[in-house]
Amino acid sequence: MKPEDIKLWRKTHGLSQIKLSKLLHVSRSDTVMKWEKGYRHPPPYLYLALEALDARLALGDISDPAEYDYP
């Protein structure tokens, strides 16, 4: 995935970088920012993880992604 693809996906779904990092269980909140700026390469499974999040959002499994957070 290209950096601009990650950013477009995130913005299309109304997620902040921090919220996306929590949904992906990424330990550092600046990791998504580094992927989007091309400073780090995302893991090869990122595309599959985003597809899974797409499905969860479509099914309403995550009712309000803007409010979604882990304890």
All heavy atoms as a GROMACS GRO file, in nm:
protein
  583
    1MET      N    1   0.083  -0.118   0.000
    1MET     CA    2   0.000   0.000   0.000
    1MET      C    3   0.087   0.124   0.000
    1MET      O    4   0.188   0.130   0.069
    1MET     CB    5  -0.085   0.004   0.127
    1MET     CG    6  -0.219  -0.057   0.115
    1MET     SD    7  -0.317  -0.027   0.262
    1MET     CE    8  -0.451   0.056   0.184
    2LYS      N    9   0.047   0.222  -0.077
    2LYS     CA   10   0.119   0.348  -0.081
    2LYS      C   11   0.075   0.435   0.037
    2LYS      O   12  -0.038   0.423   0.085
    2LYS     CB   13   0.090   0.421  -0.211
    2LYS     CG   14   0.142   0.349  -0.333
    2LYS     CD   15   0.121   0.436  -0.454
    2LYS     CE   16   0.023   0.365  -0.546
    2LYS     NZ   17  -0.012   0.441  -0.663
    3PRO      N   18   0.163   0.524   0.083
    3PRO     CA   19   0.128   0.611   0.196
    3PRO      C   20  -0.002   0.689   0.176
    3PRO      O   21  -0.085   0.697   0.266
    3PRO     CB   22   0.248   0.706   0.206
    3PRO     CG   23   0.363   0.629   0.150
    3PRO     CD   24   0.302   0.544   0.041
    4GLU      N   25  -0.023   0.740   0.055
    4GLU     CA   26  -0.145   0.818   0.030
    4GLU      C   27  -0.271   0.731   0.034
    4GLU      O   28  -0.380   0.779   0.067
    4GLU     CB   29  -0.137   0.897  -0.101
    4GLU     CG   30  -0.109   0.813  -0.224
    4GLU     CD   31   0.039   0.795  -0.257
    4GLU    OE1   32   0.126   0.824  -0.173
    4GLU    OE2   33   0.066   0.750  -0.369
    5ASP      N   34  -0.256   0.601   0.004
    5ASP     CA   35  -0.370   0.509   0.012
    5ASP      C   36  -0.415   0.490   0.156
    5ASP      O   37  -0.535   0.483   0.185
    5ASP     CB   38  -0.336   0.373  -0.048
    5ASP     CG   39  -0.307   0.379  -0.197
    5ASP    OD1   40  -0.355   0.473  -0.263
    5ASP    OD2   41  -0.235   0.290  -0.246
    6ILE      N   42  -0.319   0.480   0.246
    6ILE     CA   43  -0.351   0.462   0.388
    6ILE      C   44  -0.424   0.586   0.440
    6ILE      O   45  -0.528   0.575   0.506
    6ILE     CB   46  -0.223   0.437   0.470
    6ILE    CG1   47  -0.153   0.310   0.421
    6ILE    CG2   48  -0.255   0.428   0.619
    6ILE    CD1   49  -0.012   0.292   0.473
    7LYS      N   50  -0.372   0.702   0.407
    7LYS     CA   51  -0.434   0.826   0.453
    7LYS      C   52  -0.575   0.842   0.395
    7LYS      O   53  -0.669   0.880   0.467
    7LYS     CB   54  -0.347   0.946   0.413
    7LYS     CG   55  -0.395   1.077   0.469
    7LYS     CD   56  -0.295   1.186   0.439
    7LYS     CE   57  -0.333   1.316   0.508
    7LYS     NZ   58  -0.231   1.419   0.490
    8LEU      N   59  -0.592   0.812   0.268
    8LEU     CA   60  -0.723   0.821   0.205
    8LEU      C   61  -0.822   0.726   0.271
    8LEU      O   62  -0.936   0.764   0.301
    8LEU     CB   63  -0.713   0.792   0.055
    8LEU     CG   64  -0.844   0.793  -0.022
    8LEU    CD1   65  -0.908   0.932  -0.020
    8LEU    CD2   66  -0.820   0.749  -0.167
    9TRP      N   67  -0.780   0.602   0.297
    9TRP     CA   68  -0.868   0.505   0.362
    9TRP      C   69  -0.911   0.557   0.499
    9TRP      O   70  -1.029   0.553   0.534
    9TRP     CB   71  -0.797   0.370   0.377
    9TRP     CG   72  -0.890   0.263   0.426
    9TRP    CD1   73  -0.956   0.173   0.349
    9TRP    CD2   74  -0.928   0.236   0.561
    9TRP    NE1   75  -1.034   0.091   0.428
    9TRP    CE2   76  -1.018   0.128   0.558
    9TRP    CE3   77  -0.896   0.293   0.684
    9TRP    CZ2   78  -1.076   0.076   0.674
    9TRP    CZ3   79  -0.954   0.241   0.799
    9TRP    CH2   80  -1.042   0.134   0.794
   10ARG      N   81  -0.815   0.607   0.576
   10ARG     CA   82  -0.843   0.656   0.711
   10ARG      C   83  -0.941   0.773   0.708
   10ARG      O   84  -1.040   0.775   0.780
   10ARG     CB   85  -0.713   0.698   0.779
   10ARG     CG   86  -0.731   0.756   0.918
   10ARG     CD   87  -0.600   0.794   0.980
   10ARG     NE   88  -0.526   0.894   0.908
   10ARG     CZ   89  -0.552   1.026   0.911
   10ARG    NH1   90  -0.653   1.072   0.980
   10ARG    NH2   91  -0.476   1.110   0.843
   11LYS      N   92  -0.915   0.870   0.620
   11LYS     CA   93  -1.002   0.988   0.613
   11LYS      C   94  -1.141   0.952   0.560
   11LYS      O   95  -1.240   1.007   0.607
   11LYS     CB   96  -0.938   1.096   0.527
   11LYS     CG   97  -0.819   1.160   0.596
   11LYS     CD   98  -0.771   1.281   0.520
   11LYS     CE   99  -0.666   1.352   0.601
   11LYS     NZ  100  -0.713   1.477   0.657
   12THR      N  101  -1.149   0.860   0.466
   12THR     CA  102  -1.277   0.815   0.413
   12THR      C  103  -1.365   0.756   0.523
   12THR      O  104  -1.487   0.771   0.521
   12THR     CB  105  -1.256   0.711   0.301
   12THR    OG1  106  -1.181   0.771   0.196
   12THR    CG2  107  -1.387   0.659   0.247
   13HIS      N  108  -1.302   0.691   0.620
   13HIS     CA  109  -1.375   0.627   0.729
   13HIS      C  110  -1.388   0.718   0.852
   13HIS      O  111  -1.437   0.675   0.956
   13HIS     CB  112  -1.309   0.495   0.765
   13HIS     CG  113  -1.328   0.392   0.659
   13HIS    ND1  114  -1.247   0.386   0.546
   13HIS    CD2  115  -1.419   0.293   0.645
   13HIS    CE1  116  -1.288   0.288   0.469
   13HIS    NE2  117  -1.393   0.229   0.525
   14GLY      N  118  -1.340   0.841   0.841
   14GLY     CA  119  -1.356   0.937   0.949
   14GLY      C  120  -1.276   0.905   1.074
   14GLY      O  121  -1.320   0.935   1.185
   15LEU      N  122  -1.159   0.846   1.056
   15LEU     CA  123  -1.076   0.807   1.170
   15LEU      C  124  -0.954   0.898   1.182
   15LEU      O  125  -0.896   0.938   1.081
   15LEU     CB  126  -1.029   0.662   1.154
   15LEU     CG  127  -1.137   0.555   1.150
   15LEU    CD1  128  -1.076   0.422   1.110
   15LEU    CD2  129  -1.208   0.545   1.282
   16SER      N  130  -0.915   0.925   1.304
   16SER     CA  131  -0.789   0.994   1.327
   16SER      C  132  -0.676   0.890   1.321
   16SER      O  133  -0.701   0.769   1.323
   16SER     CB  134  -0.789   1.061   1.465
   16SER     OG  135  -0.788   0.963   1.567
   17GLN      N  136  -0.554   0.937   1.316
   17GLN     CA  137  -0.440   0.845   1.316
   17GLN      C  138  -0.437   0.765   1.445
   17GLN      O  139  -0.408   0.645   1.444
   17GLN     CB  140  -0.310   0.922   1.297
   17GLN     CG  141  -0.294   0.982   1.161
   17GLN     CD  142  -0.172   1.070   1.148
   17GLN    OE1  143  -0.120   1.122   1.247
   17GLN    NE2  144  -0.127   1.091   1.025
   18ILE      N  145  -0.470   0.829   1.555
   18ILE     CA  146  -0.468   0.761   1.684
   18ILE      C  147  -0.577   0.654   1.690
   18ILE      O  148  -0.553   0.542   1.735
   18ILE     CB  149  -0.483   0.862   1.800
   18ILE    CG1  150  -0.357   0.949   1.807
   18ILE    CG2  151  -0.509   0.792   1.932
   18ILE    CD1  152  -0.367   1.065   1.902
   19LYS      N  153  -0.698   0.687   1.643
   19LYS     CA  154  -0.807   0.588   1.645
   19LYS      C  155  -0.774   0.468   1.556
   19LYS      O  156  -0.798   0.354   1.594
   19LYS     CB  157  -0.939   0.651   1.600
   19LYS     CG  158  -0.991   0.758   1.691
   19LYS     CD  159  -1.035   0.702   1.823
   19LYS     CE  160  -1.090   0.814   1.909
   19LYS     NZ  161  -1.120   0.774   2.044
   20LEU      N  162  -0.717   0.495   1.438
   20LEU     CA  163  -0.681   0.384   1.350
   20LEU      C  164  -0.574   0.297   1.414
   20LEU      O  165  -0.581   0.175   1.408
   20LEU     CB  166  -0.634   0.434   1.213
   20LEU     CG  167  -0.594   0.325   1.113
   20LEU    CD1  168  -0.708   0.226   1.089
   20LEU    CD2  169  -0.548   0.387   0.982
   21SER      N  170  -0.478   0.358   1.479
   21SER     CA  171  -0.372   0.279   1.544
   21SER      C  172  -0.432   0.190   1.653
   21SER      O  173  -0.391   0.076   1.670
   21SER     CB  174  -0.262   0.369   1.600
   21SER     OG  175  -0.308   0.444   1.709
   22LYS      N  176  -0.531   0.241   1.725
   22LYS     CA  177  -0.595   0.159   1.830
   22LYS      C  178  -0.677   0.046   1.769
   22LYS      O  179  -0.677  -0.065   1.820
   22LYS     CB  180  -0.681   0.247   1.920
   22LYS     CG  181  -0.596   0.338   2.007
   22LYS     CD  182  -0.680   0.426   2.095
   22LYS     CE  183  -0.587   0.513   2.179
   22LYS     NZ  184  -0.661   0.589   2.278
   23LEU      N  185  -0.748   0.074   1.659
   23LEU     CA  186  -0.826  -0.030   1.595
   23LEU      C  187  -0.737  -0.141   1.538
   23LEU      O  188  -0.777  -0.257   1.534
   23LEU     CB  189  -0.912   0.029   1.483
   23LEU     CG  190  -1.032   0.111   1.528
   23LEU    CD1  191  -1.092   0.186   1.411
   23LEU    CD2  192  -1.136   0.022   1.594
   24LEU      N  193  -0.616  -0.103   1.495
   24LEU     CA  194  -0.523  -0.201   1.439
   24LEU      C  195  -0.433  -0.264   1.546
   24LEU      O  196  -0.348  -0.346   1.514
   24LEU     CB  197  -0.436  -0.135   1.331
   24LEU     CG  198  -0.507  -0.091   1.205
   24LEU    CD1  199  -0.413  -0.010   1.116
   24LEU    CD2  200  -0.562  -0.210   1.129
   25HIS      N  201  -0.453  -0.222   1.670
   25HIS     CA  202  -0.370  -0.270   1.781
   25HIS      C  203  -0.221  -0.238   1.758
   25HIS      O  204  -0.134  -0.320   1.788
   25HIS     CB  205  -0.388  -0.420   1.804
   25HIS     CG  206  -0.527  -0.458   1.841
   25HIS    ND1  207  -0.575  -0.452   1.968
   25HIS    CD2  208  -0.631  -0.500   1.764
   25HIS    CE1  209  -0.700  -0.491   1.970
   25HIS    NE2  210  -0.737  -0.520   1.848
   26VAL      N  211  -0.196  -0.121   1.702
   26VAL     CA  212  -0.058  -0.076   1.682
   26VAL      C  213  -0.013  -0.011   1.812
   26VAL      O  214  -0.083   0.075   1.866
   26VAL     CB  215  -0.050   0.025   1.564
   26VAL    CG1  216   0.090   0.080   1.549
   26VAL    CG2  217  -0.096  -0.041   1.436
   27SER      N  218   0.102  -0.052   1.862
   27SER     CA  219   0.144  -0.009   1.996
   27SER      C  220   0.176   0.139   2.006
   27SER      O  221   0.154   0.201   2.109
   27SER     CB  222   0.262  -0.093   2.043
   27SER     OG  223   0.370  -0.080   1.953
   28ARG      N  224   0.229   0.198   1.901
   28ARG     CA  225   0.265   0.340   1.906
   28ARG      C  226   0.170   0.419   1.816
   28ARG      O  227   0.150   0.386   1.700
   28ARG     CB  228   0.409   0.360   1.860
   28ARG     CG  229   0.511   0.298   1.954
   28ARG     CD  230   0.650   0.328   1.906
   28ARG     NE  231   0.668   0.467   1.875
   28ARG     CZ  232   0.749   0.551   1.940
   28ARG    NH1  233   0.820   0.507   2.039
   28ARG    NH2  234   0.760   0.676   1.902
   29SER      N  235   0.116   0.526   1.872
   29SER     CA  236   0.018   0.604   1.797
   29SER      C  237   0.080   0.679   1.678
   29SER      O  238   0.010   0.714   1.585
   29SER     CB  239  -0.054   0.703   1.889
   29SER     OG  240   0.038   0.792   1.948
   30ASP      N  241   0.210   0.701   1.679
   30ASP     CA  242   0.273   0.772   1.566
   30ASP      C  243   0.307   0.678   1.449
   30ASP      O  244   0.352   0.723   1.345
   30ASP     CB  245   0.396   0.850   1.611
   30ASP     CG  246   0.511   0.761   1.657
   30ASP    OD1  247   0.488   0.645   1.693
   30ASP    OD2  248   0.624   0.811   1.657
   31THR      N  249   0.282   0.550   1.466
   31THR     CA  250   0.312   0.453   1.359
   31THR      C  251   0.231   0.482   1.235
   31THR      O  252   0.283   0.480   1.123
   31THR     CB  253   0.288   0.310   1.408
   31THR    OG1  254   0.373   0.285   1.520
   31THR    CG2  255   0.316   0.208   1.299
   32VAL      N  256   0.102   0.510   1.250
   32VAL     CA  257   0.016   0.539   1.135
   32VAL      C  258   0.067   0.664   1.064
   32VAL      O  259   0.074   0.669   0.941
   32VAL     CB  260  -0.132   0.554   1.177
   32VAL    CG1  261  -0.217   0.602   1.061
   32VAL    CG2  262  -0.186   0.423   1.231
   33MET      N  263   0.106   0.765   1.139
   33MET     CA  264   0.162   0.888   1.080
   33MET      C  265   0.286   0.855   0.998
   33MET      O  266   0.303   0.904   0.886
   33MET     CB  267   0.195   0.989   1.190
   33MET     CG  268   0.255   1.120   1.138
   33MET     SD  269   0.436   1.128   1.121
   33MET     CE  270   0.494   1.092   1.284
   34LYS      N  271   0.371   0.769   1.049
   34LYS     CA  272   0.494   0.731   0.978
   34LYS      C  273   0.462   0.654   0.851
   34LYS      O  274   0.529   0.671   0.750
   34LYS     CB  275   0.587   0.652   1.069
   34LYS     CG  276   0.647   0.739   1.178
   34LYS     CD  277   0.736   0.659   1.271
   34LYS     CE  278   0.793   0.750   1.378
   34LYS     NZ  279   0.878   0.678   1.473
   35TRP      N  280   0.359   0.569   0.854
   35TRP     CA  281   0.317   0.497   0.733
   35TRP      C  282   0.267   0.598   0.629
   35TRP      O  283   0.301   0.590   0.512
   35TRP     CB  284   0.204   0.400   0.762
   35TRP     CG  285   0.239   0.281   0.846
   35TRP    CD1  286   0.363   0.229   0.871
   35TRP    CD2  287   0.147   0.198   0.916
   35TRP    NE1  288   0.353   0.120   0.951
   35TRP    CE2  289   0.222   0.098   0.980
   35TRP    CE3  290   0.009   0.199   0.930
   35TRP    CZ2  291   0.162  -0.001   1.058
   35TRP    CZ3  292  -0.050   0.100   1.007
   35TRP    CH2  293   0.025   0.002   1.070
   36GLU      N  294   0.184   0.691   0.674
   36GLU     CA  295   0.123   0.788   0.582
   36GLU      C  296   0.226   0.883   0.520
   36GLU      O  297   0.209   0.928   0.408
   36GLU     CB  298   0.016   0.870   0.654
   36GLU     CG  299  -0.106   0.790   0.687
   36GLU     CD  300  -0.215   0.870   0.756
   36GLU    OE1  301  -0.195   0.989   0.786
   36GLU    OE2  302  -0.321   0.811   0.780
   37LYS      N  303   0.331   0.913   0.592
   37LYS     CA  304   0.434   1.003   0.540
   37LYS      C  305   0.545   0.928   0.465
   37LYS      O  306   0.633   0.989   0.407
   37LYS     CB  307   0.493   1.087   0.653
   37LYS     CG  308   0.393   1.186   0.709
   37LYS     CD  309   0.462   1.284   0.799
   37LYS     CE  310   0.363   1.385   0.850
   37LYS     NZ  311   0.345   1.498   0.762
   38GLY      N  312   0.538   0.795   0.468
   38GLY     CA  313   0.638   0.714   0.399
   38GLY      C  314   0.767   0.697   0.476
   38GLY      O  315   0.866   0.652   0.421
   39TYR      N  316   0.766   0.732   0.604
   39TYR     CA  317   0.886   0.716   0.687
   39TYR      C  318   0.910   0.570   0.722
   39TYR      O  319   1.023   0.530   0.747
   39TYR     CB  320   0.875   0.796   0.817
   39TYR     CG  321   0.864   0.946   0.799
   39TYR    CD1  322   0.804   1.024   0.896
   39TYR    CD2  323   0.912   1.011   0.686
   39TYR    CE1  324   0.792   1.161   0.883
   39TYR    CE2  325   0.900   1.148   0.671
   39TYR     CZ  326   0.840   1.222   0.770
   39TYR     OH  327   0.829   1.357   0.756
   40ARG      N  328   0.803   0.492   0.730
   40ARG     CA  329   0.812   0.348   0.761
   40ARG      C  330   0.724   0.273   0.664
   40ARG      O  331   0.621   0.323   0.621
   40ARG     CB  332   0.763   0.319   0.903
   40ARG     CG  333   0.854   0.370   1.010
   40ARG     CD  334   0.809   0.324   1.145
   40ARG     NE  335   0.822   0.178   1.155
   40ARG     CZ  336   0.769   0.108   1.252
   40ARG    NH1  337   0.698   0.164   1.346
   40ARG    NH2  338   0.786  -0.022   1.256
   41HIS      N  339   0.763   0.154   0.632
   41HIS     CA  340   0.682   0.068   0.547
   41HIS      C  341   0.578  -0.002   0.634
   41HIS      O  342   0.612  -0.057   0.738
   41HIS     CB  343   0.767  -0.036   0.476
   41HIS     CG  344   0.862   0.023   0.377
   41HIS    ND1  345   0.820   0.078   0.259
   41HIS    CD2  346   0.996   0.037   0.379
   41HIS    CE1  347   0.923   0.123   0.192
   41HIS    NE2  348   1.032   0.100   0.264
   42PRO      N  349   0.452   0.000   0.591
   42PRO     CA  350   0.352  -0.073   0.668
   42PRO      C  351   0.373  -0.223   0.654
   42PRO      O  352   0.435  -0.269   0.556
   42PRO     CB  353   0.219  -0.031   0.605
   42PRO     CG  354   0.255   0.016   0.468
   42PRO     CD  355   0.395   0.067   0.476
   43PRO      N  356   0.322  -0.300   0.748
   43PRO     CA  357   0.337  -0.446   0.737
   43PRO      C  358   0.260  -0.498   0.616
   43PRO      O  359   0.160  -0.438   0.574
   43PRO     CB  360   0.278  -0.498   0.868
   43PRO     CG  361   0.189  -0.389   0.917
   43PRO     CD  362   0.247  -0.261   0.866
   44PRO      N  363   0.303  -0.609   0.560
   44PRO     CA  364   0.238  -0.663   0.441
   44PRO      C  365   0.091  -0.699   0.462
   44PRO      O  366   0.014  -0.700   0.367
   44PRO     CB  367   0.319  -0.786   0.405
   44PRO     CG  368   0.421  -0.804   0.510
   44PRO     CD  369   0.416  -0.688   0.602
   45TYR      N  370   0.051  -0.724   0.585
   45TYR     CA  371  -0.087  -0.762   0.612
   45TYR      C  372  -0.180  -0.642   0.632
   45TYR      O  373  -0.299  -0.658   0.657
   45TYR     CB  374  -0.095  -0.853   0.735
   45TYR     CG  375  -0.041  -0.788   0.861
   45TYR    CD1  376  -0.119  -0.700   0.935
   45TYR    CD2  377   0.088  -0.813   0.904
   45TYR    CE1  378  -0.070  -0.640   1.049
   45TYR    CE2  379   0.138  -0.753   1.017
   45TYR     CZ  380   0.059  -0.666   1.090
   45TYR     OH  381   0.108  -0.605   1.201
   46LEU      N  382  -0.130  -0.520   0.620
   46LEU     CA  383  -0.212  -0.402   0.647
   46LEU      C  384  -0.335  -0.397   0.558
   46LEU      O  385  -0.445  -0.366   0.603
   46LEU     CB  386  -0.131  -0.273   0.632
   46LEU     CG  387  -0.211  -0.145   0.659
   46LEU    CD1  388  -0.259  -0.140   0.804
   46LEU    CD2  389  -0.130  -0.022   0.625
   47TYR      N  390  -0.319  -0.430   0.430
   47TYR     CA  391  -0.432  -0.427   0.338
   47TYR      C  392  -0.544  -0.519   0.387
   47TYR      O  393  -0.661  -0.483   0.387
   47TYR     CB  394  -0.387  -0.467   0.196
   47TYR     CG  395  -0.496  -0.460   0.094
   47TYR    CD1  396  -0.538  -0.337   0.045
   47TYR    CD2  397  -0.559  -0.575   0.048
   47TYR    CE1  398  -0.641  -0.329  -0.048
   47TYR    CE2  399  -0.661  -0.568  -0.045
   47TYR     CZ  400  -0.701  -0.444  -0.094
   47TYR     OH  401  -0.803  -0.436  -0.184
   48LEU      N  402  -0.508  -0.638   0.433
   48LEU     CA  403  -0.607  -0.733   0.485
   48LEU      C  404  -0.672  -0.680   0.613
   48LEU      O  405  -0.793  -0.696   0.633
   48LEU     CB  406  -0.543  -0.869   0.511
   48LEU     CG  407  -0.491  -0.942   0.388
   48LEU    CD1  408  -0.416  -1.068   0.429
   48LEU    CD2  409  -0.605  -0.976   0.295
   49ALA      N  410  -0.593  -0.617   0.698
   49ALA     CA  411  -0.648  -0.562   0.822
   49ALA      C  412  -0.748  -0.451   0.793
   49ALA      O  413  -0.853  -0.442   0.857
   49ALA     CB  414  -0.534  -0.510   0.910
   50LEU      N  415  -0.718  -0.367   0.694
   50LEU     CA  416  -0.811  -0.260   0.658
   50LEU      C  417  -0.938  -0.316   0.595
   50LEU      O  418  -1.048  -0.264   0.618
   50LEU     CB  419  -0.743  -0.159   0.565
   50LEU     CG  420  -0.629  -0.078   0.628
   50LEU    CD1  421  -0.568   0.016   0.524
   50LEU    CD2  422  -0.674  -0.002   0.751
   51GLU      N  423  -0.926  -0.423   0.518
   51GLU     CA  424  -1.044  -0.489   0.463
   51GLU      C  425  -1.132  -0.544   0.575
   51GLU      O  426  -1.255  -0.535   0.569
   51GLU     CB  427  -1.005  -0.601   0.367
   51GLU     CG  428  -0.966  -0.553   0.230
   51GLU     CD  429  -0.948  -0.669   0.132
   51GLU    OE1  430  -0.946  -0.786   0.174
   51GLU    OE2  431  -0.938  -0.639   0.013
   52ALA      N  432  -1.070  -0.602   0.677
   52ALA     CA  433  -1.146  -0.656   0.790
   52ALA      C  434  -1.216  -0.543   0.865
   52ALA      O  435  -1.332  -0.558   0.906
   52ALA     CB  436  -1.053  -0.733   0.884
   53LEU      N  437  -1.148  -0.429   0.882
   53LEU     CA  438  -1.212  -0.314   0.946
   53LEU      C  439  -1.328  -0.263   0.862
   53LEU      O  440  -1.433  -0.223   0.916
   53LEU     CB  441  -1.111  -0.202   0.970
   53LEU     CG  442  -1.020  -0.217   1.091
   53LEU    CD1  443  -0.920  -0.101   1.096
   53LEU    CD2  444  -1.100  -0.223   1.219
   54ASP      N  445  -1.311  -0.263   0.731
   54ASP     CA  446  -1.420  -0.225   0.640
   54ASP      C  447  -1.544  -0.309   0.668
   54ASP      O  448  -1.655  -0.257   0.678
   54ASP     CB  449  -1.378  -0.247   0.494
   54ASP     CG  450  -1.344  -0.119   0.421
   54ASP    OD1  451  -1.384  -0.011   0.465
   54ASP    OD2  452  -1.276  -0.130   0.318
   55ALA      N  453  -1.524  -0.439   0.678
   55ALA     CA  454  -1.636  -0.530   0.701
   55ALA      C  455  -1.700  -0.503   0.837
   55ALA      O  456  -1.823  -0.501   0.848
   55ALA     CB  457  -1.588  -0.675   0.693
   56ARG      N  458  -1.619  -0.482   0.938
   56ARG     CA  459  -1.673  -0.454   1.072
   56ARG      C  460  -1.752  -0.324   1.073
   56ARG      O  461  -1.859  -0.316   1.135
   56ARG     CB  462  -1.560  -0.447   1.174
   56ARG     CG  463  -1.497  -0.581   1.204
   56ARG     CD  464  -1.387  -0.572   1.305
   56ARG     NE  465  -1.442  -0.532   1.433
   56ARG     CZ  466  -1.368  -0.489   1.534
   56ARG    NH1  467  -1.236  -0.479   1.521
   56ARG    NH2  468  -1.423  -0.454   1.648
   57LEU      N  469  -1.703  -0.223   1.004
   57LEU     CA  470  -1.775  -0.095   0.997
   57LEU      C  471  -1.906  -0.112   0.921
   57LEU      O  472  -2.010  -0.058   0.960
   57LEU     CB  473  -1.687   0.011   0.932
   57LEU     CG  474  -1.565   0.056   1.013
   57LEU    CD1  475  -1.470   0.137   0.926
   57LEU    CD2  476  -1.609   0.137   1.133
   58ALA      N  477  -1.903  -0.187   0.812
   58ALA     CA  478  -2.024  -0.208   0.730
   58ALA      C  479  -2.130  -0.286   0.807
   58ALA      O  480  -2.250  -0.261   0.791
   58ALA     CB  481  -1.988  -0.281   0.602
   59LEU      N  482  -2.088  -0.380   0.890
   59LEU     CA  483  -2.182  -0.461   0.967
   59LEU      C  484  -2.229  -0.391   1.094
   59LEU      O  485  -2.317  -0.440   1.164
   59LEU     CB  486  -2.118  -0.594   1.006
   59LEU     CG  487  -2.090  -0.690   0.891
   59LEU    CD1  488  -2.009  -0.809   0.940
   59LEU    CD2  489  -2.222  -0.736   0.830
   60GLY      N  490  -2.169  -0.277   1.124
   60GLY     CA  491  -2.206  -0.206   1.245
   60GLY      C  492  -2.142  -0.263   1.369
   60GLY      O  493  -2.184  -0.234   1.480
   61ASP      N  494  -2.040  -0.345   1.352
   61ASP     CA  495  -1.968  -0.403   1.465
   61ASP      C  496  -1.898  -0.294   1.546
   61ASP      O  497  -1.884  -0.304   1.666
   61ASP     CB  498  -1.868  -0.508   1.416
   61ASP     CG  499  -1.806  -0.586   1.529
   61ASP    OD1  500  -1.874  -0.608   1.631
   61ASP    OD2  501  -1.691  -0.629   1.515
   62ILE      N  502  -1.855  -0.191   1.476
   62ILE     CA  503  -1.800  -0.073   1.540
   62ILE      C  504  -1.903   0.036   1.514
   62ILE      O  505  -1.910   0.091   1.406
   62ILE     CB  506  -1.663  -0.035   1.481
   62ILE    CG1  507  -1.564  -0.149   1.495
   62ILE    CG2  508  -1.609   0.090   1.547
   62ILE    CD1  509  -1.434  -0.128   1.424
   63SER      N  510  -1.985   0.065   1.613
   63SER     CA  511  -2.099   0.152   1.591
   63SER      C  512  -2.060   0.296   1.558
   63SER      O  513  -2.121   0.358   1.472
   63SER     CB  514  -2.191   0.150   1.713
   63SER     OG  515  -2.121   0.188   1.827
   64ASP      N  516  -1.963   0.352   1.626
   64ASP     CA  517  -1.922   0.489   1.601
   64ASP      C  518  -1.771   0.496   1.604
   64ASP      O  519  -1.711   0.511   1.710
   64ASP     CB  520  -1.982   0.584   1.706
   64ASP     CG  521  -1.954   0.728   1.675
   64ASP    OD1  522  -1.887   0.757   1.574
   64ASP    OD2  523  -1.999   0.814   1.752
   65PRO      N  524  -1.708   0.483   1.487
   65PRO     CA  525  -1.561   0.477   1.485
   65PRO      C  526  -1.496   0.600   1.545
   65PRO      O  527  -1.387   0.593   1.600
   65PRO     CB  528  -1.526   0.464   1.338
   65PRO     CG  529  -1.651   0.479   1.263
   65PRO     CD  530  -1.766   0.472   1.357
   66ALA      N  531  -1.562   0.714   1.540
   66ALA     CA  532  -1.503   0.835   1.597
   66ALA      C  533  -1.493   0.825   1.749
   66ALA      O  534  -1.407   0.888   1.811
   66ALA     CB  535  -1.587   0.956   1.560
   67GLU      N  536  -1.578   0.744   1.811
   67GLU     CA  537  -1.578   0.730   1.956
   67GLU      C  538  -1.511   0.600   2.002
   67GLU      O  539  -1.498   0.578   2.121
   67GLU     CB  540  -1.721   0.734   2.008
   67GLU     CG  541  -1.791   0.865   1.982
   67GLU     CD  542  -1.723   0.981   2.053
   67GLU    OE1  543  -1.677   0.964   2.167
   67GLU    OE2  544  -1.716   1.089   1.991
   68TYR      N  545  -1.476   0.514   1.908
   68TYR     CA  546  -1.424   0.382   1.944
   68TYR      C  547  -1.289   0.396   2.011
   68TYR      O  548  -1.203   0.468   1.967
   68TYR     CB  549  -1.411   0.295   1.820
   68TYR     CG  550  -1.388   0.150   1.851
   68TYR    CD1  551  -1.493   0.069   1.886
   68TYR    CD2  552  -1.260   0.098   1.848
   68TYR    CE1  553  -1.473  -0.065   1.916
   68TYR    CE2  554  -1.240  -0.036   1.878
   68TYR     CZ  555  -1.347  -0.116   1.911
   68TYR     OH  556  -1.325  -0.247   1.942
   69ASP      N  557  -1.272   0.325   2.120
   69ASP     CA  558  -1.146   0.331   2.193
   69ASP      C  559  -1.132   0.202   2.273
   69ASP      O  560  -1.230   0.139   2.309
   69ASP     CB  561  -1.146   0.450   2.288
   69ASP     CG  562  -1.006   0.497   2.320
   69ASP    OD1  563  -0.908   0.428   2.283
   69ASP    OD2  564  -0.993   0.603   2.384
   70TYR      N  565  -1.009   0.166   2.301
   70TYR     CA  566  -0.982   0.051   2.386
   70TYR      C  567  -0.963   0.098   2.528
   70TYR      O  568  -0.915   0.208   2.551
   70TYR     CB  569  -0.856  -0.024   2.339
   70TYR     CG  570  -0.880  -0.104   2.215
   70TYR    CD1  571  -0.840  -0.057   2.092
   70TYR    CD2  572  -0.945  -0.226   2.222
   70TYR    CE1  573  -0.863  -0.130   1.977
   70TYR    CE2  574  -0.969  -0.301   2.107
   70TYR     CZ  575  -0.927  -0.250   1.986
   70TYR     OH  576  -0.950  -0.324   1.873
   71PRO      N  577  -1.001   0.016   2.625
   71PRO     CA  578  -0.984   0.056   2.765
   71PRO      C  579  -0.838   0.071   2.802
   71PRO      O  580  -0.750   0.025   2.739
   71PRO     CB  581  -1.046  -0.059   2.843
   71PRO     CG  582  -1.071  -0.170   2.749
   71PRO     CD  583  -1.058  -0.115   2.610
   0.00000   0.00000   0.00000
